[in-house]
Amino acid sequence: MNRPDWHFEYMSLDDFEELLADKPADEKWELIGGRVVRMMVGARWEHHLIAQNLAFGLRRRLYKKAPAASFS
């Protein structure tokens, strides 16, 4: 199976800072090893509510069998 041939452009810190000047404040960007990476921004409240409900249900179900903890 052939793997895709990834070509990344590497950037200096000065060029990266110039790039950030044009980006909106709510976007998160990092320079890792000379490569520009767009980071994930926090999830919406609906996501947190769903994750919390799943963790609670899982914890309650597991605790019936033996004391347990679930982490999200």
C-alpha positions as CSV (number, residue, x, y, z in Angstrom):
1,M,0.0,0.0,0.0
2,N,1.4,3.4,-1.0
3,R,1.5,6.1,1.6
4,P,0.8,9.6,0.7
5,D,3.9,11.7,0.1
6,W,3.5,14.6,2.6
7,H,5.3,17.8,1.8
8,F,5.3,20.4,4.5
9,E,6.5,23.9,4.2
10,Y,8.8,25.0,7.0
11,M,8.6,28.5,8.4
12,S,10.8,30.7,10.5
13,L,9.5,32.4,13.6
14,D,9.5,35.8,12.0
15,D,7.4,34.5,9.1
16,F,5.1,32.8,11.5
17,E,4.5,35.9,13.5
18,E,3.6,37.7,10.2
19,L,1.2,35.0,9.4
20,L,-0.5,35.3,12.8
21,A,-1.0,39.1,12.3
22,D,-3.6,38.2,9.6
23,K,-5.4,35.5,11.5
24,P,-8.5,36.1,13.7
25,A,-8.0,36.2,17.4
26,D,-10.2,33.2,18.0
27,E,-8.1,30.9,15.9
28,K,-5.2,29.0,17.6
29,W,-2.0,28.4,15.7
30,E,1.3,26.9,16.7
31,L,4.7,26.6,15.1
32,I,6.0,23.1,15.9
33,G,9.5,22.2,14.5
34,G,9.1,24.8,11.8
35,R,5.7,23.5,10.7
36,V,2.5,25.6,11.1
37,V,-0.3,23.7,12.9
38,R,-3.8,24.9,13.4
39,M,-5.0,23.9,16.9
40,M,-8.5,22.9,17.9
41,V,-10.6,25.4,19.7
42,G,-12.8,24.6,22.7
43,A,-15.9,22.5,22.1
44,R,-19.5,23.9,22.3
45,W,-21.5,23.5,25.4
46,E,-23.7,20.8,23.8
47,H,-20.5,18.7,23.4
48,H,-19.6,19.1,27.1
49,L,-23.2,18.2,28.1
50,I,-23.2,15.0,26.0
51,A,-19.8,14.0,27.3
52,Q,-20.8,14.6,30.9
53,N,-24.0,12.6,30.5
54,L,-22.1,9.7,29.0
55,A,-19.5,9.7,31.8
56,F,-22.2,9.9,34.4
57,G,-24.2,7.0,32.9
58,L,-21.0,4.9,32.5
59,R,-19.9,5.6,36.1
60,R,-23.3,4.7,37.5
61,R,-23.5,1.4,35.5
62,L,-19.9,0.4,36.4
63,Y,-20.3,1.3,40.1
64,K,-23.1,-1.2,40.5
65,K,-20.6,-4.0,39.8
66,A,-17.6,-2.6,41.7
67,P,-16.5,0.9,42.8
68,A,-15.1,2.6,39.7
69,A,-14.2,5.9,38.3
70,S,-14.6,7.2,34.7
71,F,-12.7,10.1,33.3
72,S,-13.4,12.2,30.2
